[in-house]
């Protein structure tokens, strides 16, 4: 009997030791988060790339260079909604982009993508390229807005009406964007973009699902492992209600976050939305 008792005791001790080792093993797979420089005030200076990955160099004055150099608010800044309240939940983002959200519930997901694209084109003086489609198909051209034309909406009928003098001011540009945000969205933007394969991902690419609800996020940085060819990227988004544009955390990988890997099977999972790999597009 004593022998049986001893055997049971030994078996229990071995089982307990195994559980402890498994527990330790689980802790070991959670490595330190990606190092970031809290003093860095742009996307590319705040976030270090993962080990063995090299940040993609962008052409001067390109949209990619613009996105990599987006200004960030100080480390620890909270995302605010358009009405000044804090975004909830607050564990979604790793940084806040220093671009105003406005005081209306307009600059949501697709709007933030259009905002960044339009801001870049405006800064480059590419006025003729600033245009977005409304959901009903109407093309809102900023070049016409600059000439003093304004958009009249009556039901589903949209037209241009000459209402003011020509203005090239930034204030008028922002008014134009607010109108775009009112009548455009994921449904219209999705149709304007060109589908690409995940292997073709680049800074400025957009994951987008048109609909109500729908969602859109934009790639603002990219790094590559020159040995394996694997790529990782940073994502920016706004959400509902309208809120500060933010750099997203990666909920699936503490060791990689805020970077995301292109090595995905079918879906890209963020804290607030899941995209299909096939929903990747570009301007």
N, C-alpha and C positions, 0 to 999 in steps of 0.2 A: 504493500500500500504506500509505504514511504517512497518507494522507487517511482511509482506512478505519480505521486505528488511532485517529486523532484522534476520528472519529465515535463509535467504540465507547467511548472514554474519556469523551466528553461525555455519552453515554447513561447510562453507569454512575454518573457524578457526579450527574446529574439524579435517577436512581433512588435513590441514597443520600440525597440531600437530601430527597426525598419521604418516605422511611422515617423520617428524623429528625423531619420536621414532624409525621408521623402520631404518632410516639412522644410528641412534646411535646403534641400535641392530646389524647392519651389522659390525660396527666398533668393537664391543665387541667380535665378534667371531674370530677376528684376534688377537691371543695372541702373546706373545713375542716368538721369535725364540728359539730353543734349546740353552742352555748356552754352550759356548765352551771356553776352556782355551787357550788363544792365545799363552801362553808360552809352551803349550804341543807340543812335537816334534814327536809324533807318532799318529797313528790313534786313539788308545784307550785313550791316554792322552789329545788329542785335543778336542774330542767331548764327552760331557756328554750324558748319556742316558735320554730319556724322563721320566717324573714323573711316578713312580710305575713300571718302567721297570728295570731289572737287567741284566747287561752285561753277556753274556755267557762266562764261564771260559773254556779255551782251554788247552789241554794236552801239556805238555812240549815237545818242539821240533816238534810239529805238524805243518801242513800247516796252520791251523787256527791260531795258536799262531804267526806264521811268518807274516800273513796278518794283524792281530791286531796290530802288532808292526812295521808295515812299517813306515819308517822315512818320516816326512813331512817337506817341505820347510817352512820358516817363514810365519806367518800369513800375508795375503795380497799379497803374491807372485803371479805373473801372469803366466798362462799356456803359454808356448812357443812352437811354431811349430819347426820342425827339422831344419828349416833354420833361426831360431832366431826371427822370427816375432811373434807377439802376437796372440793368438787364438781369433777368433771372431765367435759368440758373446762371451763376457766375463762374462755373468751372469749365466753360466751353472754350475759352480763348486764352492765348498766350501773350498777346499784345494788342494794343489799340492804335489804329492808324490815325494820324493827325489830319483828318479831313472832316469838315463840318457836316453834320447830318441835317441841318435845317430845323425849323420849328414846326413842321407839319409831318404827318404820318405818310410820307411819300417815298423816301429813299430806303426801300426795303431790299430784297435780294437781287433781282435782275437790275434794279435801279442803280445799285452800288457798282455793278459791272459796267453799266453804261456810263456812270459818273466817271469812273477811272479812265475809261477809254476816251470820253469826251474831254476830260481835263488834259490828258496827254496831247490830243490833237490840237486843242486850243493853245496850249503852251508852245507847240511847234508851229503854230500859224497855219495849220492845215484845215482851214475853215471849210473848204468845199467837201471835206470828208466827214464832217460832223452832221450826221443825219441818222434818224432812227424811225422805225415803222411803228405806228400805233397798232393796236390789236385788230382794228378793222382794215388795216392795210394802208392807211394814209401815211405818206412819207413826210416827216417833219424835218425840214432842212434848216440848219442854223444859219446858213448863208442868206436865206430869205428873211429870217427873223432879224438879222443885223440891219437889213434894209428898211426896217420899220413895219414889216408885215406881222400880223398877229393871227393866231389860230382861233377860228370860230367853230364851236361844236354845238350842233343842234340835233339831238338824238344820235343817229348813226351817220349824220351828214357832217363832214368836216371840210372847211375851206379856209383860204388865206384872205385876210382883209387888211388893207393898208391903214394903219392907225397912228403911227408916230414917225419921228425922224430917224434917220440912220444912226445906229449906235454900236460902237465896238467895245463898250465897257464890259468888265467882268460881271458887274451887277446884272446887266441885261442877259448875259450868258447864263447866269444862275437861274434867272426867271424862265428862260427857255427850257432849261433842264427840268425845272419843277413841272412844267406842262408835259414834257415827255414822260416823266415819272407817273403822271396822272393817267395817261392814256396808253402807255406801253407797259410791257411786262414779260414774264417768262414765255408766254405763248408767242408773242411777236418776235422777241429776241432770238428764240430758238430757231425760227425760220430764217433769220438773217445770217446765222453762223454756218460754217462748213464742217461737217463731220470729219473726225480724224481718228486714227487708231491710237491706242494707248502708247504704242512704241514711238509715235510722232509727237508726243506731248512736248510743249514748249511753254516758256513763260508767256502768259497772256492767254493760254488755253482756258476754256470754260467747261465745267461740268454743269449741264443744265437739263432740267425736266420741266417742260412747259405744262401749264395747267393751273387749276384753281382747287387745291393749292398746287404750286410748283415751287421750284427753288433753283438757284444758280450760285456757283462759287467760282472764283477765278484763281489761277495759278500765278503767284507773285514771285516765286524764286524756284530754282532748279539746281540740283547737283548730281554728278554722275560718278560711279565707280568705274574708272578707266579699265580695270582688269576684267570685271564681270559684265560691264555694260549696263548694270542696274542703275535706275534713276530714282531720286527722291525729290519731293516738291513741297512747297509751303502753299497753304490755301488761305484766301481772304474771303470774307462774306459780310453782308448785312443780313438782317432777318426781320421778323415781324414781332412787334411793331417796328417802324423805322428806327434805326439805331446806328451807333458808331460802327464803321467798318473795322473788322477785327481779324487777327491772325488766329486760325483755329488750332486747338490741341488735337492730337491724334488719340482717340479713346481706346484704340486697339493695341497700342504699343507705348508703354511708359519709356522704354529705352530709346525709341526713335522720335517720339513727340518733341516738337510740333511738326516734324517732317512726316510725310506719307510716302510709301513706296509704290512704284508702278507695278511691282510684282504682286498683283491681285488676280484672283480667279475670275470673278464675275461682278463684284460690287465694291464700291468705295464707300466706306462707312465713316460718317462724321457724327458728332454728338447729337446733331439735330436733324440729319437727313441721310438717307442712303441712296446713292446713285448707282446706276448700272454702268459698267465699264464702257458700254457702247454710247453713253450720253456725253462723251467728250467732243468738244467742237472748238473751232478757232474763228477769229475775225478774218 
